[in-house]
Amino acid sequence: MFVNSRIQLFPLLRIAIAIILGIMTGNSFGTIIGVYICLLGLSLATLFSVLARKRVFLQTIFIFVFFFFFGFFLILNQTNAESYSWPSETLEAEGVIVNTPIVKEKIVECDIRIVRINNRDHENSNPLVKAFIAKDKRSDKLDIGDGVIFSSEVRHPYNRSKSNFDYARYLNLHGFSGMTYISHLYWQRHEVDLSHISLIERTKLKIMHFRSSFLKRYRTLGFKDQTYAVIAALTLGDKSLLSKSTKDIYSRAGASHILALSGLHLGILYSIFMFFFSSKRFGSLLTVFAVLSIWTFVLMVGMSPSVVRSAVMLSVYSCFSLFNRDKMSINTLSFAAIIMLILNPQNLYDVGFELSFVAVLSILIFYRPLNELFNQEWLMRHRIIRYIVQILSVSIAAQIGTFPLVIYYFGRFPIYFLLTNIVVIPCAQVIIYLAVLIFALWLFPSVQCLLASILMFFVSLMNNLMDFINHLPVSSIENLSPTAIQIILIYIVIFAVYSFLLKHTAMRLKLSLMSILVLLISFLPIPL
């Protein structure tokens, strides 16, 4: 069959693009257009796509329009569902803490899922509130799953004074309907009936208890300070104790992605499951077990967009592997995006979601051409060099797609990102393997202590290496402030160059020279 466009090979990509455009339009003009016009658009697009079934081109357009209005409807529906009218006066409410409280200098910050307000049950709506409780001996001991009853004024999310960060938008994107400050005199622990909370939320609470016990186990094994903070973030997704200096060091070195659970972490866990439980006789059952274990881990670490994206792709990968189909492609990535946007269209505006999907898409597009620049027969004879080349190819491929977003959101570009990835990825792999062994050997405390000592060494080594890279001359370019239009133009240029290179294979030599230049910039501490 003749394919007149490369995008025809990826039908799910077109659907994902249509839904994304619909969500963006609905977010900007939803209040003006309204839900009824949206439903009319859905109906007409469905009707015309059926009538145009003999004209493939027209039918494709109407299907695209259908999913555009579908995305439009998703964002309108969620906006209406999450809007909650808080009374202007002080209210009495009951709720349950759904995250690990963060103890700060004067307050304890936690997320509370409301169950009752003014002695009235909320079965159909359980708003999520960001609570700041005055710090004292009682609030220091709060933990996930604790029920509380409090009296305070709850307000819609608002921005803090003297801050450029849009905190209200951040809270809205993460499902918070309100925020409140609770004095130490106006709250107490209270048994809360969780039957009004969804089954998924109750399951998540129980699994998060396991995470708390794992984190406490790290403490008993001797982890402390930023060594503990890094291992907690790297293995269990708890970044609450990472100091600002540690975050800045990893960010300037280009290793922030290591501290955010993503495909690397889930891929290692999945490979461990499949290695220890591989069996041709029970292959299907073991694959299902591995997928369920991965999703249990996803619930345990808080279901961030990057880790959910990885879990969806691994689930599709596992399903396709049973039927020997194409396991990892742009269609698989598009399917993951569609599922996540249907479940929560606000994911589109989450920085982690954007970086995660753009990074994987960029790897799928650029990794193979970059890796093929090297002699594959020679690489097969040198495993260590092949491993390094693979890391370099993946790092460059991911950076091509993500660097515009990185400089847009964070205002900096890490110069030595290739050197960082060569160091940090092997360290992260060893750390995750050791962490899994520690929890697998919980019946052998002496062995756990030995493994914990080795684990602390590698975490300290990784922290010191990141600090060393951070202190190299011009480790990062700071204070970048591109506009959204400039970022769009950068992506247009990247797409144009890539399309040109596809049509002119002789130009791959220039691409090779560009790669060598990037390598030199990344490895040599040359002031720019």
C-alpha positions in Angstrom: 0.0 0.0 0.0 1.4 3.4 -0.9 1.9 5.7 2.1 1.9 9.4 1.1 3.1 10.6 4.4 5.2 9.3 7.3 2.5 10.3 9.7 0.1 7.9 8.1 2.2 5.1 9.7 1.2 6.4 13.1 -2.6 6.7 13.4 -2.6 7.0 17.2 -0.2 9.9 16.9 -2.9 11.8 14.9 -5.5 11.0 17.5 -3.2 12.2 20.3 -2.5 15.5 18.4 -6.2 16.1 17.9 -7.0 15.5 21.6 -4.1 17.8 22.6 -5.3 20.6 20.4 -8.8 20.2 21.7 -7.6 20.3 25.3 -5.5 23.5 24.6 -8.5 25.1 22.9 -10.9 24.2 25.6 -8.6 25.4 28.3 -8.3 28.8 26.6 -11.8 29.3 25.2 -14.0 26.8 27.0 -15.9 29.3 29.0 -16.7 31.3 25.8 -17.7 28.3 23.5 -19.4 26.2 26.2 -20.2 22.5 26.6 -23.3 22.5 24.3 -21.4 23.7 21.2 -18.7 21.1 22.1 -21.3 18.4 22.1 -22.8 19.7 18.8 -19.3 19.5 17.3 -18.9 15.9 18.5 -22.3 14.9 17.0 -21.7 16.6 13.6 -18.2 15.2 13.3 -19.5 11.7 14.0 -22.4 12.1 11.5 -20.1 13.4 8.7 -17.4 10.8 9.3 -20.1 8.1 8.8 -21.5 9.8 5.7 -18.0 10.2 4.2 -17.0 6.6 4.7 -16.4 6.2 0.9 -14.0 9.2 0.8 -11.1 8.3 3.0 -9.5 11.7 3.0 -12.7 13.5 4.2 -13.5 10.8 6.7 -9.9 11.2 8.2 -10.6 14.9 8.6 -13.9 14.4 10.3 -12.3 11.8 12.7 -9.6 14.3 13.5 -12.3 16.9 14.2 -14.2 14.4 16.4 -11.2 13.8 18.6 -10.5 17.5 18.7 -13.9 18.2 20.2 -13.4 15.1 22.4 -10.3 16.7 24.0 -12.3 20.0 24.2 -15.0 18.1 26.2 -12.5 16.4 28.5 -11.0 19.6 29.8 -14.5 21.3 30.2 -15.8 18.3 32.0 -12.9 18.1 34.4 -12.9 21.9 35.0 -16.6 21.6 36.0 -16.0 18.6 38.2 -13.1 20.1 40.1 -14.7 23.5 40.7 -15.7 23.6 44.3 -17.4 26.4 46.1 -15.8 27.0 49.5 -17.8 29.0 52.1 -16.3 32.3 53.0 -16.5 31.6 56.7 -14.6 29.2 58.9 -15.8 25.6 58.4 -15.4 22.3 60.3 -14.1 19.4 58.2 -13.0 15.9 58.5 -10.4 14.3 56.1 -7.6 11.9 55.7 -3.9 12.7 55.0 -3.1 11.2 51.6 0.7 12.0 51.4 3.7 11.8 53.6 3.6 15.1 55.6 6.6 17.5 55.0 8.0 18.9 58.2 9.3 22.4 57.7 10.6 25.1 60.1 7.3 26.4 61.3 4.6 24.3 59.6 3.8 20.8 58.6 2.6 20.6 54.9 0.2 17.8 53.9 -2.5 17.0 51.5 -6.0 16.3 53.0 -8.8 14.5 51.2 -12.0 15.9 52.6 -14.7 13.4 53.7 -17.1 15.6 55.7 -17.8 19.3 55.8 -19.9 20.8 58.6 -21.1 17.3 59.5 -22.3 16.5 56.0 -21.0 13.6 54.0 -19.5 14.3 50.5 -20.0 11.0 48.6 -19.9 12.5 45.1 -17.1 15.0 45.8 -14.1 14.6 48.0 -12.1 17.8 47.4 -8.3 17.7 47.9 -6.9 20.5 50.1 -3.3 21.6 50.6 -3.0 22.1 54.3 -0.4 24.0 56.3 -0.6 22.9 60.0 1.2 24.9 62.7 4.2 22.9 63.8 4.2 21.4 67.3 4.8 18.0 69.0 1.5 16.6 67.7 1.8 17.7 64.1 5.4 16.4 63.9 4.0 12.9 64.3 1.3 13.0 61.6 1.6 10.3 59.0 -0.1 9.2 55.8 -3.5 7.7 56.4 -4.1 9.6 59.6 -7.6 11.0 60.0 -8.0 14.6 61.2 -10.8 17.0 62.1 -10.0 20.7 61.8 -11.6 24.1 61.9 -10.3 26.8 59.5 -11.1 28.9 56.5 -10.4 27.1 53.2 -9.6 29.3 50.2 -9.3 28.6 46.5 -5.6 28.2 45.4 -3.8 31.6 45.3 -0.3 32.8 44.5 2.1 33.7 47.3 3.2 37.3 47.5 6.7 38.2 46.2 6.9 35.0 44.1 7.1 34.6 40.3 6.0 31.0 40.5 2.3 30.5 39.6 1.5 28.4 42.7 -2.3 28.6 42.2 -1.9 27.1 38.7 0.4 24.4 40.0 -2.2 23.4 42.7 -5.1 23.4 40.1 -3.1 21.2 37.7 -2.5 18.7 40.5 -6.2 18.4 41.5 -6.2 20.7 44.6 -9.5 22.6 45.1 -8.4 24.7 48.1 -5.6 25.5 50.5 -5.8 26.3 54.2 -3.7 27.2 57.3 -4.7 25.3 60.5 -3.7 26.6 63.9 -2.4 24.1 66.4 -5.5 24.8 68.6 -8.0 23.9 65.9 -7.2 20.4 64.8 -7.0 16.9 66.3 -6.6 13.3 65.2 -9.9 11.7 64.4 -11.1 8.3 63.1 -12.4 8.9 59.6 -14.8 6.7 57.6 -13.1 6.1 54.3 -16.0 4.4 52.6 -16.9 7.6 50.9 -13.5 7.8 49.2 -13.0 6.0 45.9 -11.6 2.4 45.9 -8.5 3.6 44.0 -7.8 6.2 46.6 -8.2 3.7 49.5 -6.0 1.2 47.7 -3.4 3.9 47.1 -3.5 4.8 50.8 -2.8 1.2 51.9 0.1 0.9 49.4 1.5 4.2 50.5 1.7 2.8 54.0 4.2 0.2 52.6 6.3 3.0 51.2 6.4 4.7 54.6 7.6 1.5 56.2 10.3 1.2 53.5 11.4 4.8 54.1 11.6 4.1 57.9 13.7 1.0 57.1 16.2 3.3 55.3 16.5 5.3 58.5 17.1 2.2 60.6 19.8 1.1 58.2 21.7 4.3 58.9 20.8 6.6 55.9 20.6 10.2 56.9 20.8 13.8 55.5 21.0 14.2 51.7 22.2 10.6 51.3 18.8 9.5 52.6 17.0 12.2 50.6 18.6 11.0 47.3 18.0 7.3 47.9 14.4 8.0 48.9 13.8 10.0 45.7 15.6 7.6 43.5 13.9 4.4 44.6 10.6 5.4 46.2 9.8 8.8 44.6 9.9 10.8 47.9 11.6 14.1 47.0 10.3 16.0 50.0 13.6 16.0 51.9 15.8 17.0 49.0 17.5 20.3 49.8 17.5 23.2 47.4 21.3 22.9 47.0 21.0 19.2 46.1 18.3 20.0 43.5 20.4 22.8 42.0 23.5 20.6 41.8 21.7 17.8 40.0 19.9 20.4 37.8 23.0 22.2 36.7 24.8 18.9 36.1 21.9 17.8 33.9 20.8 14.9 36.1 17.4 16.0 37.4 15.8 13.2 35.5 17.5 10.7 37.8 15.7 12.1 40.8 12.3 11.8 39.1 11.1 8.3 38.7 10.6 7.5 35.0 11.2 4.8 32.3 14.8 4.1 33.5 13.7 3.1 37.0 10.6 1.1 35.9 12.6 -0.6 33.1 15.2 -1.8 35.6 12.5 -3.1 38.0 10.7 -4.8 35.0 13.9 -6.5 33.9 14.5 -7.7 37.5 11.0 -9.3 37.6 11.4 -10.9 34.2 14.9 -12.2 35.0 14.0 -13.9 38.3 10.5 -15.1 37.2 11.2 -16.0 33.6 9.6 -19.3 32.5 8.5 -20.5 29.1 5.8 -22.6 30.6 4.2 -19.9 32.6 5.3 -16.9 30.5 1.9 -15.3 30.2 1.1 -15.5 33.9 4.5 -14.2 34.9 4.2 -11.3 32.5 0.8 -10.4 34.1 2.4 -10.7 37.5 5.3 -8.4 36.5 2.8 -5.8 35.1 0.7 -5.9 38.3 3.8 -5.5 40.4 4.9 -2.5 38.3 1.5 -0.8 38.8 1.6 -1.5 42.5 4.9 0.3 42.6 3.4 3.2 40.6 0.7 3.6 43.2 3.3 3.4 45.9 5.4 6.3 44.5 2.5 8.7 44.0 1.5 8.2 40.3 3.5 11.1 38.8 2.9 11.6 35.1 6.4 10.4 34.1 6.1 7.1 36.0 2.5 6.5 34.8 3.6 7.0 31.2 6.4 4.5 31.7 4.0 2.0 33.3 1.4 2.3 30.4 4.2 1.8 27.9 5.6 -1.2 29.7 2.1 -2.7 29.9 1.6 -2.3 26.2 5.1 -3.6 25.6 4.3 -6.7 27.7 1.0 -7.3 25.9 2.6 -7.0 22.5 5.5 -9.2 23.5 3.1 -12.1 24.1 2.0 -11.8 20.4 5.5 -11.0 19.0 4.2 -7.6 17.7 6.1 -4.3 17.5 6.7 -3.5 21.1 7.9 0.0 21.4 7.0 2.7 18.8 5.5 6.1 18.4 2.0 4.5 18.3 2.7 2.9 21.8 3.8 6.3 23.1 0.7 8.0 21.6 -1.5 5.3 23.1 0.0 6.1 26.6 -0.6 9.8 26.0 -4.2 9.3 25.0 -4.9 7.1 28.1 -3.4 9.6 30.4 -5.1 12.6 28.9 -8.5 10.9 29.0 -8.0 10.1 32.7 -6.7 13.6 33.5 -6.6 16.2 30.7 -4.7 18.6 33.0 -1.7 16.3 32.6 -1.0 18.1 29.4 0.1 21.2 31.4 2.3 19.2 33.8 6.0 19.8 33.2 6.9 16.2 34.1 4.3 15.0 31.6 5.7 17.2 28.8 9.3 16.4 29.4 8.7 12.7 29.7 6.7 12.3 26.5 9.0 14.6 24.5 12.1 12.8 25.7 10.7 9.4 24.7 9.4 10.7 21.4 12.8 12.2 20.6 14.6 9.0 21.5 12.3 7.0 19.2 13.1 9.4 16.4 16.8 10.2 16.8 18.3 7.3 18.6 18.7 4.9 15.7 20.3 7.5 13.3 22.7 8.6 16.0 23.7 5.0 16.9 24.2 4.1 13.3 26.9 6.7 12.9 29.2 4.2 14.6 30.5 1.0 13.1 28.1 -1.6 14.5 30.4 -4.6 13.8 33.2 -2.9 15.7 30.9 -2.0 18.6 29.7 -5.6 18.9 33.3 -6.6 19.7 33.7 -4.0 22.4 30.9 -4.3 24.9 32.0 -1.5 27.2 32.4 1.0 24.4 29.1 -0.1 22.9 27.4 0.5 26.3 28.9 4.0 26.4 27.9 4.7 22.8 24.3 3.6 23.6 24.2 6.0 26.6 25.6 8.8 24.5 23.1 8.2 21.7 20.1 8.0 24.1 21.3 11.2 25.9 21.8 13.2 22.7 18.5 12.0 21.3 16.6 12.9 24.4 18.4 16.3 24.7 17.5 17.2 21.2 13.8 17.1 22.0 13.8 18.3 25.6 16.3 21.2 25.6 13.8 23.8 24.4 11.4 22.9 27.2 14.2 22.8 29.7 15.4 26.3 28.9 11.8 27.5 28.8 10.7 26.2 32.2 14.0 26.3 34.1 16.0 29.0 32.3 19.2 26.9 32.2 21.0 24.5 29.9 23.5 21.9 31.4 26.7 21.9 29.3 28.1 18.6 30.5 24.9 16.5 30.2 26.7 13.7 28.3 29.4 13.4 30.9 26.7 13.4 33.5 24.7 10.6 31.9 27.8 8.4 31.5 28.4 8.7 35.2 24.9 8.9 36.7 23.0 6.2 34.7 25.4 3.3 35.8 25.3 4.6 39.4 21.5 4.7 39.3 21.3 1.2 38.0 23.6 -0.1 40.7 21.6 1.8 43.4 18.3 0.4 42.3 19.6 -3.1 42.1 21.0 -2.8 45.7 17.8 -1.3 47.0 15.7 -4.2 45.6 18.1 -6.7 47.2 17.9 -4.9 50.5 14.1 -5.2 50.6 14.2 -8.8 49.2 16.5 -9.9 52.0 14.6 -8.4 54.9 14.8 -11.7 56.7 18.6 -11.4 56.8 19.4 -8.2 58.8 23.2 -8.7 58.7 23.2 -9.0 54.9 20.9 -5.9 54.7 23.4 -3.9 56.7 26.2 -4.9 54.4 24.2 -4.0 51.3 23.2 -0.7 52.9 26.9 0.2 53.4 27.6 -0.5 49.8 24.5 1.4 48.8 25.5 4.5 50.9 28.9 4.4 49.1 27.4 4.5 45.7 24.9 7.3 46.6 27.7 9.3 48.2 29.8 8.7 45.1 27.0 9.8 42.8 26.4 13.0 44.9 30.2 13.8 44.8 30.5 13.3 41.1 27.5 15.5 40.5 29.0 18.2 42.7 32.3 17.8 40.8 30.6 18.2 37.4 28.7 21.2 38.8 31.9 22.9 39.7 33.5 22.5 36.2 33.9 25.8 34.3 30.6 27.0 32.8 28.7 23.8 34.0 25.5 25.4 32.8 24.2 28.4 30.9 22.0 30.3 33.2 19.3 33.0 33.0 17.8 32.0 29.7 14.3 33.4 29.1 13.0 32.4 25.7 9.4 33.1 24.8 6.8 30.5 23.8 7.0 31.6 20.2 10.8 31.2 20.2 10.4 27.6 21.6 7.9 26.8 18.9 10.4 28.1 16.2 13.2 26.0 17.7 11.0 22.9 17.3 10.1 23.9 13.8 13.9 24.2 13.0 14.6 20.8 14.6 11.8 19.1 12.5 13.0 20.8 9.3 16.6 19.8 9.8 15.5 16.2 10.6 13.3 16.0 7.5 16.1 17.4 5.3 18.6 14.8 6.7 16.1 12.0 6.0 15.9 12.9 2.3 19.7 13.6 2.0 21.5 10.6 3.5 24.8 12.2 2.4 24.2 14.9 5.0 24.6 12.4 7.8 28.3 13.2 7.7 27.4 16.7 8.9 25.2 15.2 11.5 28.2 13.1 12.6 30.4 16.2 12.8 27.7 18.0 14.9 27.6 15.1 17.3 31.4 15.2 17.7 31.1 18.9 18.4 28.5 18.3 21.1 30.8 15.6 22.6 33.7 18.1 22.8 31.6 20.7 24.4 30.2 18.2 26.9 33.5 16.6 27.9 36.0 19.5 27.8 35.8 22.3 30.4 36.2 25.1 27.9 34.8 28.5 29.0 32.3 29.8 26.5 
